[in-house]
Amino acid sequence: MITVRKKSLFLRHMEVSQWKKTVIKVDPFVSVNGIKFGTAREKVHEILGKPEDSFFKGDDDIETDVYSCFHTCYDSEYKF
């Protein structure tokens, strides 16, 4: 049992078994869940769907895509 605090909302005694689980398969230096490193952002969007949001990290000028349980980062050419 754990307690999660988010802003002023408290969820108490949530069982770990109640959490939604996501499996992510990483092939080091090759791919994540079958999406190869070097894939263009548009192609990533075709595969994963449109992100829920995007943001800039600090003073970086490259957007990071936000999905429900992960973020997708890109290089200066918007390649994954």
Kinemage of the C-alpha trace (Angstrom):
@kinemage 1
@onewidth
@group {chain A} dominant
@subgroup {mainchain}
@vectorlist {calphas} color= white
{ca met a 1} P 0.000 0.000 0.000
{ca ile a 2} L 1.235 3.485 -0.862
{ca thr a 3} L 0.057 7.055 -0.716
{ca val a 4} L 0.228 9.214 -3.865
{ca arg a 5} L 0.012 12.987 -3.637
{ca lys a 6} L -0.707 15.115 -6.677
{ca lys a 7} L -1.424 18.779 -5.998
{ca ser a 8} L -4.097 18.682 -3.317
{ca leu a 9} L -5.514 15.299 -4.364
{ca phe a 10} L -4.632 12.316 -2.199
{ca leu a 11} L -5.107 8.713 -3.258
{ca arg a 12} L -4.568 6.571 -0.198
{ca his a 13} L -3.766 2.910 0.081
{ca met a 14} L -3.832 2.155 -3.615
{ca glu a 15} L -2.873 -1.426 -4.341
{ca val a 16} L 0.014 -1.788 -6.775
{ca ser a 17} L -2.050 -4.420 -8.617
{ca gln a 18} L -4.591 -1.678 -9.464
{ca trp a 19} L -2.057 0.339 -11.461
{ca lys a 20} L -2.260 0.164 -15.237
{ca lys a 21} L 0.863 -1.593 -16.467
{ca thr a 22} L 2.651 -0.779 -19.713
{ca val a 23} L 5.352 -3.010 -21.159
{ca ile a 24} L 8.146 -1.224 -23.001
{ca lys a 25} L 10.616 -3.322 -24.995
{ca val a 26} L 14.025 -1.695 -25.423
{ca asp a 27} L 16.622 -3.045 -27.841
{ca pro a 28} L 19.672 -0.965 -26.799
{ca phe a 29} L 21.038 1.305 -29.549
{ca val a 30} L 18.423 -0.069 -32.003
{ca ser a 31} L 14.782 0.560 -31.056
{ca val a 32} L 12.057 1.053 -28.452
{ca asn a 33} L 8.887 -1.006 -28.937
{ca gly a 34} L 9.921 -1.618 -32.546
{ca ile a 35} L 10.429 2.047 -33.425
{ca lys a 36} L 14.005 2.350 -34.645
{ca phe a 37} L 16.243 5.187 -33.567
{ca gly a 38} L 16.559 7.652 -36.449
{ca thr a 39} L 12.858 7.421 -37.370
{ca ala a 40} L 11.352 10.777 -38.399
{ca arg a 41} L 8.893 12.429 -36.026
{ca glu a 42} L 6.057 12.216 -38.571
{ca lys a 43} L 6.573 8.454 -38.886
{ca val a 44} L 6.592 8.098 -35.078
{ca his a 45} L 3.232 9.920 -35.058
{ca glu a 46} L 1.903 7.500 -37.711
{ca ile a 47} L 2.918 4.546 -35.540
{ca leu a 48} L 1.941 5.854 -32.086
{ca gly a 49} L -0.807 8.283 -33.019
{ca lys a 50} L -0.885 11.988 -32.344
{ca pro a 51} L 0.692 12.942 -28.996
{ca glu a 52} L -1.495 14.370 -26.240
{ca asp a 53} L 0.759 17.416 -25.967
{ca ser a 54} L 4.304 18.619 -26.622
{ca phe a 55} L 6.686 20.920 -24.778
{ca phe a 56} L 10.162 22.417 -24.892
{ca lys a 57} L 12.628 21.340 -22.206
{ca gly a 58} L 14.265 24.342 -20.583
{ca asp a 59} L 15.679 26.592 -23.280
{ca asp a 60} L 15.867 23.779 -25.846
{ca asp a 61} L 14.263 24.556 -29.209
{ca ile a 62} L 13.324 20.927 -29.983
{ca glu a 63} L 9.843 19.759 -28.964
{ca thr a 64} L 9.283 16.677 -26.814
{ca asp a 65} L 6.055 14.757 -27.486
{ca val a 66} L 3.871 13.756 -24.529
{ca tyr a 67} L 1.909 10.501 -24.529
{ca ser a 68} L -0.107 9.108 -21.623
{ca cys a 69} L 2.712 7.099 -20.039
{ca phe a 70} L 5.905 8.336 -21.731
{ca his a 71} L 7.629 11.223 -23.510
{ca thr a 72} L 9.284 10.961 -26.926
{ca cys a 73} L 12.448 13.002 -27.454
{ca tyr a 74} L 14.063 13.899 -30.766
{ca asp a 75} L 17.424 15.116 -32.019
{ca ser a 76} L 18.037 18.416 -33.838
{ca glu a 77} L 16.659 16.920 -37.077
{ca tyr a 78} L 13.520 15.680 -35.300
{ca lys a 79} L 14.643 12.064 -35.550
{ca phe a 80} L 13.774 9.674 -32.729
